[in-house]
């Protein structure tokens, strides 16, 4: 069993094309022996966003704090706020944007451990 906190988890800037003011932490991963899923925590600063992208696996997210939008394949903006759960299907294009001017958008993202 492993018990940890975000305060104990290294935080790094996401340096990929299309990411603006995004930071990632991986508190539970294949490095810890997880059999299937890794938990990643993303922090998007005000005005920031993830890349508009897709991947071959489902994406499960839970909004920890803040507000923003998720942009789907059709370009529609779906409001996000603390307490929301988000399901993005395999190969579905998507993007997370922080629309707040006052604080971060933080969410937990569960993905297959091969893609952490």
Residue, then its C-alpha position, 0 to 999 in steps of 0.5 A: x500500500x502507498x499513501x502520498x499527498x500532492x505536497x510530496x509529489x514532484x510538480x513539473x511544467x508540461x512542455x508540449x506544443x499547445x500547452x500553456x501554463x500547465x503543470x503535472x504531478x503523478x502521485x500514483x503510477x507504474x513506478x509505484x506498481x499500479x496494475x492498470x491506471x495512473x493518477x495524474x494531477x494537472x494544474x492549469x494557471x489562469x488563461x492557460x490550457x492543455x493542447x487540443x489533442x486526442x489519444x487512443x484511450x479513455x480519459x477520466x477526470x475529476x475537477x478538484x478546484x477552479x473553473x474552466x471549460x472542456x472543448x470537445x471534438x465539435x469545438x463546443x465548450x462545456x463548463x467545468x467546475x469543482x466536483x465535475x467528473x469528465x469522461x473523454x472517449x478514446x480518440x476524442x479530441x479535447x482540450x481543458x482551459x482555465x477561464x478563471x482570472x483568479x485561480x488555478x483549474x486543477x483536476x485528477x486524470x486517470x489513464x492507463x499506466x502505459x500513458x502516464 
